[in-house]
Amino acid sequence: MLGRLFSIAMLAAALPLAWTVPAHAGDPSGVWINEIGDTKVRLSRCGGALCGTVAWLGDARDASGRPKTDRRNPDADKRQRPLIGLPVLLDMRPSGEDRWSGRIYNADDGKTYVSRVTLASATSLKVQGCVLGGLLCKSMTWTRTN
């Protein structure tokens, strides 16, 4: 009987704590690494939106030893931009709790896609790039890092 009372008292004491723990961090600002581990993106607030720029590349130099550039960009004037510092998450606007919608630029093919990001936890960000107005999407998970 005493054990049961103790268990009930412990449960009653723990319940308020469970209600105060947030489900998500709510702020995706910081540095995230893609699931392959070869690119880090710095997310920050830019006005009322969320923006992301390339902060680090595992292989930041081309075969000649020069910094890699945005060579597949359809705009010839932008092809000499270094990939480090390149904007990749563009004008991501809030679209729900811990969710943002906007565009994502893929330097691998020089194309910009409809995008959605969802903060799944304090250390996990689901990133989607979509075509056909969002009908077909590719998802990846980024992990918060330093």
C-alpha atoms as one frame of an Amber mdcrd trajectory, in Angstrom:
protein
   0.000   0.000   0.000   2.779   2.424   0.943   4.564   1.623  -2.312   1.425
   2.400  -4.294   0.967   5.762  -2.524   4.594   6.609  -3.192   4.140   5.775
  -6.896   1.005   7.928  -7.147   2.742  10.803  -5.362   5.748  10.562  -7.723
   3.456  10.497 -10.761   1.525  13.528  -9.513   4.792  15.408  -8.944   6.133
  14.519 -12.406   3.052  15.471 -14.452   3.526  19.260 -14.271   7.119  18.801
 -15.439   5.984  16.806 -18.458   3.641  19.591 -19.496   6.366  22.232 -19.345
   8.848  20.448 -21.642   8.486  21.841 -25.178   7.900  19.347 -27.980  10.294
  21.240 -30.273  12.948  23.868 -29.894  10.969  26.285 -32.087  14.018  28.136
 -33.414  16.017  26.489 -36.200  18.697  29.198 -36.164  22.182  27.738 -36.094
  24.382  25.435 -38.143  23.036  22.191 -39.601  24.857  19.385 -41.414  23.211
  17.381 -44.180  22.732  13.635 -43.798  25.678  12.871 -46.092  27.964  14.963
 -43.882  29.514  17.005 -46.680  27.704  20.357 -46.286  26.859  22.611 -43.353
  24.218  25.314 -43.703  23.806  28.279 -41.351  20.136  29.121 -40.754  19.202
  32.571 -39.507  16.276  34.939 -39.420  16.151  37.447 -42.252  13.276  39.834
 -41.724  10.136  37.764 -41.240  11.663  34.778 -43.023  14.268  32.106 -42.467
  17.345  32.014 -44.701  20.185  29.541 -45.066  23.687  29.889 -46.484  26.433
  27.341 -47.039  28.798  27.605 -44.071  31.155  24.698 -44.763  31.907  22.070
 -47.385  33.787  18.857 -46.748  35.461  19.271 -50.127  35.508  23.032 -50.704
  38.131  23.048 -53.489  37.922  21.937 -57.092  40.529  19.766 -58.874  42.767
  22.795 -59.502  42.743  23.753 -55.805  40.478  26.778 -56.198  37.345  27.282
 -54.090  34.333  25.580 -55.656  31.918  27.936 -57.365  28.263  27.962 -58.393
  29.248  26.710 -61.864  25.870  25.178 -62.753  23.896  28.369 -62.110  21.724
  29.210 -65.141  22.744  32.877 -64.733  26.251  33.111 -66.229  27.019  36.152
 -64.045  26.609  34.012 -60.896  28.744  31.041 -61.923  31.887  32.425 -60.285
  30.245  32.845 -56.845  31.968  30.716 -54.207  29.788  27.951 -52.768  30.804
  28.964 -49.236  28.364  31.743 -48.336  25.943  30.800 -51.121  22.257  31.322
 -50.218  20.458  27.961 -50.452  17.312  28.292 -48.305  15.453  31.265 -49.700
  12.602  33.287 -48.220  11.352  30.495 -45.962   8.151  31.845 -44.379   6.368
  30.344 -41.367   3.696  27.859 -42.491   2.714  26.235 -39.203   4.217  25.317
 -35.874   7.921  24.597 -36.426   7.422  24.672 -40.230   8.553  27.024 -42.988
   7.877  27.092 -46.723   9.855  28.804 -49.452  12.513  27.790 -51.956  15.731
  25.803 -51.891  18.592  26.249 -54.345  20.529  23.141 -55.381  24.008  24.064
 -56.591  24.487  20.497 -57.867  22.062  21.155 -60.727  21.651  24.961 -60.618
  17.908  24.714 -60.002  15.615  26.218 -57.403  12.806  24.109 -55.958   9.742
  24.628 -53.793  10.817  23.738 -50.274   9.465  22.952 -46.843  11.457  22.593
 -43.650  10.156  21.167 -40.397  11.915  21.325 -37.059  11.381  17.734 -35.929
  13.320  18.200 -32.680  15.951  20.495 -31.208  18.590  18.592 -33.201  16.731
  17.343 -36.288  15.460  19.324 -39.289  13.473  17.697 -42.112  14.207  19.460
 -45.413  12.163  18.866 -48.566  12.727  19.991 -52.132   9.722  19.586 -54.407
   8.737  19.752 -58.074   5.363  19.955 -59.815   4.014  22.441 -57.297   4.930
  20.241 -54.353   3.524  16.958 -55.675   6.870  15.147 -55.818   9.301  15.825
 -52.994  12.675  14.539 -51.919  13.311  14.669 -48.185  16.493  14.702 -46.185
  17.257  15.135 -42.515  19.788  17.651 -41.296  21.358  17.489 -37.834  22.221
  20.498 -35.690  25.965  20.906 -35.274  28.550  23.503 -34.252
